[in-house]
Amino acid sequence: MIFGRIKPLDAILATAEKKSLVRTLGPVQLTLLGVGAIIGTGIFVLTAAAAQKAGPGMMWSFMIAGAVCAFAALCYSEIASMVPVSGSAYTYTYAVVGELLAWMVGWALILEYAVAASAVSVGWSGYFMGLLKSITGLELPQALAAGPVWSMNGLIPHADFTHGVINIPAIVVALAVTALLVIGTTESARVNAVLVAIKVTALTAFIILTLPVLDTGNFSPFAPNGWFGPEGTSGMGIVGAAASIFFAYVGFDAVSTAAEETKNPQRNVPIGLIGSLALCTVFYLLVAGGAIGAIGAQPVLGPDGSVVAPGSQGFAAACATAAHAQDLVCSNEALAHVLRSINWTVVGNALGLAANLALPSVILMMMFGQTRIFFVMARDGLLPEKLASIHPRFKTPHVVTMVTGVFVAIGAALLPVGQLADISNSGTLFAFFMVSIAVLVLRVKEPGRARPFRTPVVWAIAPTAAFGCVFLFFNLPVDAQLVLPVWGGLGLVLYFIYGYRKSHVGRGLVETHEQDAGIPPQPVPPMPGAHTPGGRDA
């Protein structure tokens, strides 16, 4: 039976112990890893999209999204402390509720990581173009600096190329990061810490400079689009913005992915998960408050006076007018734009430079995360090992990395950051939902198993996390909601064509390792932030 294909926790732990990574990460490094992965395009760019959906009410949006993530993080912490191995939600689901749902989670995580990398690439592009124009006065034609605006005509996507054709800078940065991953360039813990310091310093400077000029009048009306947006709209209002802003927090998943490289993971993984989430939530609220108070964050209306979604044709038309060109919601580099607007041009340029330096590390993290999921799924026989072929010279999974890079570049070239974030969130919310369910199932199935970290009040926390994920999913724009079942349907076809027949668990190879099964060992580049003297499979 499909649902009977469960890989026992003991087998997963035995597999990891055979060739485990060197455990080098402590609680501080792990927290910094989480902060480095979380602070990225979400806060640097999505602030503008959130303001268009919710106005000043995006302050509540950050708190709602942060709360759902916090509940999910507590569920993650319990299972991650019990199963300190790679694979994140995919591995946890495989151990608890079986192979079919694990495949669906892994397939959703692939969507999450790839689309998130595209979104960060588009965010980087906006800051790069703003910095280039501010310093040199040069700028690319709009047709080459932004992708088209997409809308749905029934179930058929329609592109409007009036406001952009292809995002060249986003393509360049996506392919550059792909090249770095192919040749084996990874971040050390020290470099990661420096990049985190750059981003935190930039946000701290933003807070210090904007709070003194805060105008309380800019917070009114606080919720111009209400909690759920006007009737007939989807993904708008405070809750719709929370569903989009969820993207700004999901980097904490990288902490659980690094569990196999962590010293004393039973203690340090929960500290890294919850600590990084708490730090980033405080930063996000202060940054959002500073942006609103400094120049306001009221949404623009379409030419006919209707409420328009960020990235839509009506929104692009409104932002193209002189009356709204300088509004926060119309900026592609929201935080740098705020500082320039309050006459801190040099600091605004410096913040833009910080974003240009730091955001590629987030792209690298997301793309690396996808290859890690590919490797774990290939280890379990659900994907062909040939897909993860190792380059003879660079010793990296060059095939899957290049394929990933091409798809990331295509997404970044043709879609706006807001739509990419929403699409990524659809896969992420599904994965988090499954972890929330898994922790409850495991409490029932194996109540006596040692739990170094126990989710407090689990029968309240886990259902709340699961409900929160479902609630936010159904408040995404309709087109983003449709992506998940379409992507999931494609995944099911591939599973039954290949994975169902080749699965190690299905073939009775539950406790085998690649070498035991006659498959050559596949070294994986080390997790950013860790040192690995030798290669290993994921």
C-alpha positions as CSV (number, residue, x, y, z in Angstrom):
1,M,0.0,0.0,0.0
2,I,1.2,3.5,-0.8
3,F,0.3,5.0,2.6
4,G,2.1,2.0,4.3
5,R,5.4,3.0,2.8
6,I,6.9,4.7,5.8
7,K,10.7,4.9,6.4
8,P,11.1,4.4,10.1
9,L,12.9,7.0,12.2
10,D,15.5,4.5,13.3
11,A,16.3,3.7,9.6
12,I,16.7,7.4,8.8
13,L,19.0,8.0,11.7
14,A,21.0,4.9,10.8
15,T,21.4,6.1,7.3
16,A,22.6,9.5,8.4
17,E,25.1,8.0,10.9
18,K,26.8,6.0,8.2
19,K,28.2,9.1,6.5
20,S,27.3,12.2,8.4
21,L,28.6,15.7,8.0
22,V,31.0,17.1,10.5
23,R,29.0,18.9,13.2
24,T,30.4,22.4,13.4
25,L,27.5,24.8,13.9
26,G,26.7,26.1,17.4
27,P,23.5,28.0,18.5
28,V,24.9,31.4,17.5
29,Q,26.0,30.3,14.1
30,L,22.8,28.5,13.5
31,T,20.7,31.6,14.5
32,L,22.9,33.7,12.2
33,L,22.3,31.2,9.4
34,G,18.5,31.5,10.0
35,V,18.7,35.3,10.1
36,G,20.8,35.3,6.9
37,A,18.3,33.2,5.1
38,I,15.2,35.0,6.4
39,I,16.3,38.7,5.9
40,G,16.3,39.1,2.2
41,T,13.9,40.1,-0.5
42,G,10.9,39.6,1.8
43,I,11.7,42.8,3.8
44,F,13.8,44.7,1.3
45,V,11.2,44.4,-1.5
46,L,7.9,42.9,-0.4
47,T,7.2,45.9,1.9
48,A,5.9,47.7,-1.2
49,A,3.7,44.9,-2.3
50,A,2.3,44.5,1.2
51,A,1.5,48.2,1.4
52,Q,-0.4,48.0,-1.8
53,K,-2.5,45.2,-0.4
54,A,-3.0,46.4,3.2
55,G,-1.7,50.0,3.5
56,P,-0.4,50.7,7.0
57,G,-2.3,47.6,8.1
58,M,0.7,45.6,6.9
59,M,1.9,46.0,10.5
60,W,-0.8,43.4,11.4
61,S,0.2,41.4,8.4
62,F,3.7,41.0,9.6
63,M,2.4,39.8,13.0
64,I,-0.1,37.4,11.5
65,A,2.5,35.8,9.2
66,G,5.1,35.7,12.0
67,A,2.7,34.1,14.4
68,V,1.8,31.3,11.9
69,C,5.5,30.8,11.3
70,A,6.2,30.7,15.1
71,F,3.7,27.9,15.6
72,A,5.1,26.0,12.7
73,A,8.6,26.6,14.0
74,L,7.7,25.0,17.3
75,C,6.4,21.9,15.4
76,Y,9.6,21.9,13.3
77,S,11.7,22.1,16.5
78,E,10.3,18.9,18.0
79,I,10.8,16.8,14.9
80,A,14.1,18.3,14.0
81,S,15.5,17.6,17.5
82,M,14.3,13.9,17.1
83,V,15.5,13.6,13.5
84,P,18.6,15.8,13.1
85,V,19.2,14.9,9.5
86,S,18.9,16.6,6.1
87,G,15.7,16.8,4.1
88,S,13.6,19.1,6.2
89,A,9.8,18.6,5.9
90,Y,10.2,15.9,3.3
91,T,12.2,13.6,5.6
92,Y,9.9,14.3,8.5
93,T,6.8,13.5,6.5
94,Y,8.4,10.3,5.1
95,A,9.1,9.1,8.7
96,V,5.6,9.8,9.9
97,V,2.8,9.7,7.3
98,G,4.4,7.8,4.4
99,E,6.0,8.0,1.0
100,L,3.2,9.4,-1.1
101,L,2.7,12.5,1.1
102,A,6.5,12.8,1.5
103,W,6.8,12.9,-2.3
104,M,4.2,15.6,-2.4
105,V,6.0,17.6,0.3
106,G,9.4,17.2,-1.4
107,W,7.8,18.2,-4.8
108,A,6.3,21.3,-3.1
109,L,9.6,22.2,-1.5
110,I,11.2,22.1,-5.0
111,L,8.6,24.6,-6.1
112,E,9.3,26.7,-3.0
113,Y,13.0,26.9,-3.3
114,A,13.2,27.5,-7.1
115,V,10.5,30.1,-7.2
116,A,11.8,31.8,-4.1
117,A,15.2,32.0,-5.8
118,S,13.5,33.7,-8.8
119,A,11.8,36.2,-6.5
120,V,15.0,37.1,-4.8
121,S,16.6,37.6,-8.2
122,V,13.9,40.0,-9.2
123,G,14.3,41.8,-5.9
124,W,18.0,42.2,-6.4
125,S,17.3,43.5,-9.9
126,G,15.2,46.3,-8.5
127,Y,17.9,47.4,-6.1
128,F,20.6,47.1,-8.7
129,M,18.7,49.3,-11.2
130,G,17.9,51.9,-8.5
131,L,21.5,52.1,-7.3
132,L,22.8,52.3,-10.9
133,K,20.5,55.2,-11.7
134,S,21.2,57.0,-8.4
135,I,25.0,56.9,-8.7
136,T,25.6,57.0,-12.4
137,G,22.3,58.3,-13.9
138,L,22.2,55.4,-16.2
139,E,19.3,53.0,-16.5
140,L,18.2,50.2,-18.8
141,P,15.1,50.6,-20.9
142,Q,12.0,49.6,-19.0
143,A,11.5,46.7,-21.5
144,L,14.8,45.1,-20.4
145,A,14.5,45.9,-16.7
146,A,11.2,44.2,-15.9
147,G,9.1,41.3,-17.0
148,P,5.6,41.6,-18.4
149,V,2.5,42.0,-16.3
150,W,0.4,38.9,-16.1
151,S,-3.3,38.4,-15.5
152,M,-5.7,35.5,-15.7
153,N,-8.3,35.4,-18.5
154,G,-10.4,32.5,-17.0
155,L,-7.7,29.8,-16.5
156,I,-5.5,31.2,-19.3
157,P,-2.6,33.5,-18.4
158,H,-2.3,36.7,-20.4
159,A,0.8,38.8,-20.6
160,D,0.9,42.6,-21.1
161,F,4.3,43.6,-22.4
162,T,3.5,47.4,-22.2
163,H,5.5,47.9,-19.0
164,G,8.3,45.4,-19.5
165,V,9.4,42.5,-21.6
166,I,12.3,40.7,-19.9
167,N,14.3,41.3,-16.7
168,I,17.9,41.2,-17.8
169,P,19.6,42.0,-14.4
170,A,17.5,39.2,-12.8
171,I,18.7,36.7,-15.4
172,V,22.3,37.7,-14.9
173,V,22.3,37.3,-11.1
174,A,20.4,34.0,-11.3
175,L,22.9,32.5,-13.8
176,A,25.9,34.0,-11.9
177,V,24.8,32.2,-8.7
178,T,24.2,29.0,-10.7
179,A,27.8,29.2,-12.0
180,L,29.1,29.6,-8.5
181,L,27.2,26.6,-7.3
182,V,28.5,24.5,-10.3
183,I,32.2,25.3,-9.7
184,G,31.7,24.6,-6.0
185,T,31.9,28.1,-4.4
186,T,30.1,28.0,-1.1
187,E,29.9,30.3,1.9
188,S,31.9,29.7,5.0
189,A,30.4,30.5,8.4
190,R,32.6,33.6,8.6
191,V,31.4,35.0,5.2
192,N,27.8,34.2,6.1
193,A,28.2,36.1,9.4
194,V,29.6,39.1,7.5
195,L,26.7,39.1,5.1
196,V,24.2,38.9,8.0
197,A,26.0,41.8,9.6
198,I,25.7,43.9,6.4
199,K,22.0,43.3,6.2
200,V,21.3,43.8,9.9
201,T,23.4,47.0,9.9
202,A,21.5,48.3,6.9
203,L,18.1,47.7,8.5
204,T,19.3,49.2,11.8
205,A,20.4,52.3,10.0
206,F,17.0,52.5,8.3
207,I,15.2,52.2,11.6
208,I,17.3,54.9,13.3
209,L,16.9,57.4,10.5
210,T,13.1,56.9,9.9
211,L,11.7,56.7,13.4
212,P,12.6,60.3,14.3
213,V,10.6,61.6,11.3
214,L,7.6,59.4,11.9
215,D,4.3,61.1,11.2
216,T,1.4,59.4,12.9
217,G,-0.9,60.9,10.3
218,N,0.6,58.5,7.8
219,F,-1.0,55.6,9.6
220,S,-4.5,56.8,8.7
221,P,-6.5,55.2,7.2
222,F,-4.9,52.2,8.8
223,A,-6.7,49.5,6.8
224,P,-7.8,51.0,3.5
225,N,-8.6,47.6,2.0
226,G,-10.0,46.1,5.2
227,W,-9.0,42.7,6.5
228,F,-9.9,40.6,3.4
229,G,-10.0,43.2,0.6
230,P,-13.0,44.6,-1.2
231,E,-15.6,42.1,-2.5
232,G,-14.6,40.6,-5.8
233,T,-10.8,40.8,-5.1
234,S,-8.5,38.0,-4.0
235,G,-5.3,38.1,-2.0
236,M,-5.9,41.7,-0.8
237,G,-6.4,43.3,2.6
238,I,-4.5,42.7,5.8
239,V,-4.8,38.9,5.6
240,G,-4.0,38.8,1.9
241,A,-0.8,40.8,2.7
242,A,0.0,38.4,5.5
243,A,-0.2,35.5,3.0
244,S,2.3,37.3,0.7
245,I,4.5,38.4,3.6
246,F,4.8,34.8,4.8
247,F,7.5,34.6,2.1
248,A,9.6,37.0,4.3
249,Y,9.9,34.4,7.1
250,V,10.3,31.0,5.5
251,G,14.1,31.1,5.5
252,F,14.0,29.6,9.0
253,D,13.5,26.3,7.2
254,A,17.2,26.4,6.3
255,V,18.0,26.0,10.0
256,S,16.3,22.6,10.1
257,T,18.0,21.7,6.8
258,A,21.4,22.3,8.6
259,A,20.5,19.9,11.5
260,E,23.0,17.3,10.3
261,E,25.8,19.9,10.5
262,T,24.9,21.1,14.0
263,K,26.6,20.4,17.3
264,N,24.1,19.2,19.9
265,P,21.2,19.5,17.5
266,Q,18.6,18.5,20.1
267,R,19.3,21.8,21.9
268,N,20.7,24.1,19.2
269,V,18.2,23.5,16.3
270,P,15.2,24.8,18.4
271,I,17.3,27.8,19.5
272,G,18.3,28.6,15.9
273,L,14.7,28.2,14.6
274,I,12.9,30.2,17.2
275,G,15.8,32.7,17.9
276,S,16.1,33.7,14.2
277,L,12.4,34.0,13.8
278,A,12.0,36.2,16.9
279,L,14.9,38.5,15.9
280,C,13.5,38.9,12.3
281,T,10.0,39.6,13.5
282,V,11.2,42.5,15.6
283,F,13.2,43.9,12.8
284,Y,10.3,43.6,10.3
285,L,7.9,45.4,12.6
286,L,10.3,48.3,13.2
287,V,11.2,48.6,9.5
288,A,7.6,48.5,8.4
289,G,6.7,51.2,11.0
290,G,9.6,53.4,9.9
291,A,8.6,53.1,6.3
292,I,5.0,53.9,6.9
293,G,5.7,56.8,9.3
294,A,8.3,58.4,7.1
295,I,6.5,58.7,3.7
296,G,3.2,56.8,4.1
297,A,2.1,53.5,2.6
298,Q,-1.4,54.1,1.1
299,P,-2.3,51.9,-1.9
300,V,-2.8,53.4,-5.3
301,L,-6.1,52.9,-7.2
302,G,-6.5,51.9,-10.8
303,P,-7.5,54.4,-13.5
304,D,-11.1,53.7,-12.9
305,G,-10.8,54.2,-9.1
306,S,-10.9,50.5,-8.3
307,V,-8.6,48.5,-5.9
308,V,-5.8,46.9,-7.8
309,A,-3.4,44.2,-6.9
310,P,0.4,44.7,-7.0
311,G,1.8,43.5,-10.3
312,S,-1.5,43.8,-12.1
313,Q,-2.1,45.9,-15.3
314,G,-4.1,48.5,-13.4
315,F,-1.4,48.8,-10.8
316,A,1.3,49.3,-13.4
317,A,-0.8,51.9,-15.1
318,A,-1.3,53.8,-11.9
319,C,2.4,53.8,-11.0
320,A,3.3,55.0,-14.4
321,T,1.6,58.4,-13.7
322,A,3.5,61.3,-12.3
323,A,1.2,61.5,-9.3
324,H,2.2,58.1,-8.0
325,A,5.7,57.5,-9.3
326,Q,7.2,58.4,-5.9
327,D,4.8,56.4,-3.8
328,L,6.2,53.6,-1.6
329,V,4.0,51.0,-3.2
330,C,5.4,51.8,-6.7
331,S,9.0,51.4,-5.7
332,N,11.1,48.4,-6.7
333,E,13.6,49.2,-4.0
334,A,11.3,50.2,-1.2
335,L,13.7,50.8,1.7
336,A,16.3,52.7,-0.3
337,H,13.5,54.8,-1.8
338,V,12.2,55.8,1.7
339,L,15.7,57.0,2.8
340,R,16.2,59.0,-0.4
341,S,12.7,60.5,0.0
342,I,13.7,61.9,3.5
343,N,16.9,63.3,2.2
344,W,19.3,60.6,3.3
345,T,20.4,59.9,-0.3
346,V,23.9,58.6,0.5
347,V,22.6,56.2,3.2
348,G,19.8,55.1,0.8
349,N,22.5,54.3,-1.8
350,A,24.4,52.5,0.8
351,L,21.4,50.4,1.8
352,G,20.9,49.7,-1.9
353,L,24.5,48.6,-2.1
354,A,24.0,46.4,1.0
355,A,21.0,44.7,-0.7
356,N,23.1,44.2,-3.9
357,L,25.9,42.5,-1.9
358,A,23.7,40.4,0.4
359,L,20.7,39.2,-1.6
360,P,22.8,36.9,-3.9
361,S,23.7,34.9,-0.8
362,V,19.9,34.3,-0.3
363,I,19.6,33.1,-3.9
364,L,22.5,30.8,-3.3
365,M,20.8,29.5,-0.2
366,M,17.5,28.8,-1.9
367,M,19.1,27.1,-4.9
368,F,21.4,25.0,-2.7
369,G,18.3,24.0,-0.7
370,Q,16.6,22.7,-3.8
371,T,19.6,20.6,-4.8
372,R,19.7,19.2,-1.2
373,I,16.0,18.1,-1.5
374,F,16.8,16.6,-4.9
375,F,19.6,14.6,-3.4
376,V,17.6,13.3,-0.5
377,M,14.8,12.2,-2.8
378,A,17.3,10.5,-5.1
379,R,18.8,8.7,-2.1
380,D,15.4,7.3,-1.4
381,G,15.1,6.1,-5.0
382,L,12.2,8.5,-5.8
383,L,14.3,10.4,-8.4
384,P,17.0,9.0,-10.8
385,E,20.5,9.1,-9.4
386,K,21.6,10.3,-12.9
387,L,19.8,13.5,-12.3
388,A,22.3,14.3,-9.6
389,S,25.4,13.4,-11.5
390,I,28.6,14.7,-10.0
391,H,31.0,16.9,-12.1
392,P,34.3,15.0,-12.4
393,R,36.4,18.2,-11.7
394,F,34.2,20.4,-9.5
395,K,32.6,17.5,-7.5
396,T,29.2,19.3,-7.6
397,P,25.8,18.1,-8.8
398,H,26.2,20.2,-12.0
399,V,23.3,18.7,-14.0
400,V,20.6,19.4,-11.4
401,T,22.2,22.8,-10.6
402,M,22.2,24.0,-14.2
403,V,18.6,22.8,-14.8
404,T,17.5,24.6,-11.6
405,G,19.4,27.7,-12.6
406,V,17.7,27.8,-16.1
407,F,14.3,27.6,-14.6
408,V,15.1,30.1,-11.9
409,A,16.3,32.6,-14.6
410,I,13.2,32.0,-16.7
411,G,10.9,32.8,-13.7
412,A,12.9,35.8,-12.7
413,A,12.9,37.1,-16.3
414,L,9.2,36.9,-16.8
415,L,7.4,37.3,-13.5
416,P,7.2,40.2,-10.9
417,V,8.4,39.6,-7.4
418,G,5.0,39.7,-5.8
419,Q,3.6,37.0,-8.0
420,L,6.7,34.9,-7.5
421,A,6.4,35.2,-3.7
422,D,2.8,34.2,-3.8
423,I,3.6,31.1,-5.9
424,S,6.4,30.1,-3.6
425,N,4.2,30.5,-0.6
426,S,1.7,28.0,-1.9
427,G,4.3,25.2,-1.8
428,T,5.7,26.4,1.5
429,L,2.3,26.5,3.3
430,F,1.6,22.9,2.2
431,A,5.0,21.7,3.6
432,F,4.5,23.5,6.9
433,F,1.0,22.1,7.1
434,M,2.3,18.6,6.8
435,V,4.9,19.1,9.5
436,S,2.2,20.4,11.8
437,I,0.2,17.2,11.2
438,A,3.3,15.0,11.4
439,V,4.2,16.1,14.9
440,L,0.7,15.1,16.1
441,V,0.7,11.7,14.4
442,L,4.1,11.0,15.9
443,R,2.8,11.8,19.4
444,V,0.1,9.2,18.9
445,K,2.2,6.5,17.1
446,E,5.4,6.7,19.2
447,P,4.5,8.5,22.5
448,G,7.5,6.9,24.3
449,R,10.2,8.0,21.8
450,A,12.7,10.5,23.3
451,R,11.9,14.1,22.5
452,P,14.8,16.4,23.4
453,F,12.5,19.3,22.5
454,R,8.8,19.0,23.1
455,T,6.4,21.4,21.5
456,P,4.6,23.1,24.4
457,V,0.8,22.5,24.5
458,V,1.2,20.6,21.2
459,W,-2.5,19.7,20.8
460,A,-3.2,23.5,20.6
461,I,0.0,24.7,18.9
462,A,0.1,22.1,16.0
463,P,-3.6,22.4,15.0
464,T,-3.2,26.2,15.2
465,A,-0.2,26.0,12.9
466,A,-2.0,23.7,10.5
467,F,-5.1,25.9,10.4
468,G,-3.0,29.0,10.0
469,C,-1.3,27.5,6.9
470,V,-4.6,26.6,5.4
471,F,-6.1,30.0,6.2
472,L,-3.2,31.9,4.6
473,F,-3.3,29.6,1.5
474,F,-6.9,30.4,0.8
475,N,-6.1,34.1,1.1
476,L,-3.4,34.0,-1.6
477,P,-4.5,35.3,-5.0
478,V,-6.5,32.6,-6.9
479,D,-3.8,32.1,-9.6
480,A,-1.2,31.4,-6.8
481,Q,-3.6,28.9,-5.2
482,L,-4.0,27.1,-8.6
483,V,-0.3,26.6,-9.0
484,L,-0.1,24.1,-6.1
485,P,-2.7,21.6,-7.5
486,V,-1.3,21.9,-11.0
487,W,2.3,21.4,-9.8
488,G,1.2,18.7,-7.5
489,G,-0.7,16.9,-10.3
490,L,2.4,16.9,-12.4
491,G,4.4,15.5,-9.5
492,L,1.9,12.7,-9.0
493,V,2.3,11.7,-12.6
494,L,6.1,11.6,-12.2
495,Y,5.8,9.6,-9.0
496,F,3.7,6.9,-10.4
497,I,5.7,6.7,-13.6
498,Y,9.1,6.4,-11.8
499,G,9.2,6.9,-8.0
500,Y,6.6,4.4,-7.1
501,R,8.5,1.6,-8.9
502,K,12.0,2.6,-7.9
503,S,11.4,3.6,-4.3
504,H,13.9,1.9,-1.9
505,V,11.2,1.5,0.7
506,G,8.9,0.0,-1.8
507,R,11.6,-2.5,-2.8
508,G,12.3,-3.4,0.8
509,L,15.6,-1.5,1.0
510,V,14.5,0.5,4.0
511,E,17.8,0.6,5.8
512,T,20.2,0.6,2.9
513,H,22.5,3.3,1.9
514,E,23.5,4.2,-1.7
515,Q,26.7,2.2,-1.4
516,D,24.7,-0.8,0.0
517,A,22.4,-0.6,-3.0
518,G,25.3,-0.6,-5.5
519,I,24.9,3.1,-6.4
520,P,28.2,5.0,-6.4
521,P,28.4,7.5,-3.5
522,Q,27.3,11.0,-4.5
523,P,29.2,13.8,-2.7
524,V,27.2,16.9,-1.9
525,P,28.8,20.4,-1.5
526,P,28.7,21.4,2.2
527,M,25.8,23.4,3.5
528,P,26.6,27.1,3.5
529,G,27.9,28.0,6.9
530,A,29.5,24.6,7.5
531,H,32.9,23.0,6.8
532,T,32.9,19.5,5.3
533,P,36.3,17.9,4.8
534,G,34.8,15.2,2.5
535,G,31.8,14.9,0.2
536,R,28.6,12.9,1.1
537,D,25.3,12.2,-0.3
538,A,22.5,14.4,0.8
